[in-house]
Amino acid sequence: MKPCVILILALLLASLCPAVELRDLKVLYVGNTNSTRAADFAAFLSTNVARVEIAARNGFDPAKAAPFDVVLLDWSQSDSRGEFPPKKSPLGERNAWTKPTVLLGSAGLHMAIVWDVKGGFG
């Protein structure tokens, strides 16, 4: 692709996705709610974003993410309880999930497997 086409696409995307100040973001952390890690994320985020909420990954209802700007999915291999590879995503079906998401721990590997995308092997 030619550099000028890439530049035009980048400018178009930047205009369609306006920036939001970190302090104005509403963040949903989805993970092991009983872990020290979840408590640490909640403590850190609460001083840096407008709203933070912690939700359990097991049994998570994807509709709960609607009022949030971004979701942090924390999914370690040790939390898998022997279910490897995982059979389903806590975020629901791939084509239905549209929320910006940050994958923490082994969430990238797990999500690649359940959503059948590159990254689930090797």
N, C-alpha and C positions, 0 to 999 in steps of 0.2 A: 504494500500500500504506500502511496506517495506521501511524503511528509506533510504537504499542504492539506491533503484529505484528512490525515490524522489530526492536524491542528484544528480544522473546521469541526470535526466530530468532538474533539475535546472541549472546544468553546461552546458547542451546542449542549453537550452534557452538563457543563458547568452552569449554564443558564437555566437548565431544567431542574437542577439539584442545588437550590440555594443553601449556603452554609448556615448552620445554627451554632450559637455559642454553646460551649460545653455546659455552662451553668444553667442553660435552659432545657437541656435534654431530660427526657423521662426514660429511665433505663430499667429493664426487667432482667434480673439474673435468674437463670433456670439451672438448677444443679442439685447437689446433695445439701438440703437445708440444714441438716444436723452437723455439717462439717465446720471446722475452724476456718477453712478456706472461704466458705459462703459468708461467714461472719466478718472476715477480713475484707472481702469485696464490698459488703454492705457498709462497713465503717468507712472505707476509703471513698466509695462512690457518694455516700451521703454528704460529704464535705465538698464535692465537686460538681454535682448535678442537681437539677431541680427536684427530681423525685427518683427514688430507687425502691424497688420491691424485689423480694426474694420469693421464688416459687420452686416447688419440688419438681424435679425432672420426671420422676416416676408418677404416672397418672396426670401429667400436665395437659391442660386443655389449651390448644393453640389459640382459641378465641380470647383467652386472657391477655394475649399480647397486643390486642387492638389499641389500647390507649397509650402505648409506649412508642418511643421513637426508635429504639434499638433494643435488641435482645442479646444478652450474653449467655451462650449455652456452654456450660461446664460439665464435661462428661468424661471422667477418668476411667481407665481400664479396670481399676480396682473397684469401682462402683458398679461394674457390669454384672456382678454376682454370678460369674461363670457363664453368662450368656454371651458367648462370642462365636461367631459374629452376631451382632444384635439383629433382631428380626424386624423392628419398626422404629421409626423416629418419634421422639417426644414432640416434635414440631408438626407432625402430621405428614400429609402427602407433599411431595416436592413441588408439584404444579400449583398447589394451593398456598404455599408459604411465600409471602412477598416482603416480609419485614426485614430490614437490615439486621444482620446477625454476625456476631463475633464468636468464633469457635475457640473454646479454651480446652486445655488438656488434650485428651484423645478424641474430642468431639469431631475433628476433621476426618479422622479415620472412620469413626462410627457412622457419621453422616454420609460419607462417601459409599460405605457399604450398603446402608439401608436405602439411600436414594439412587444407588447404582450409577455413580459418577466416578471419574478418574480420581485416584487417591486412596482407594480401598485396598491397595496391594503394593508390594515392593517398596 
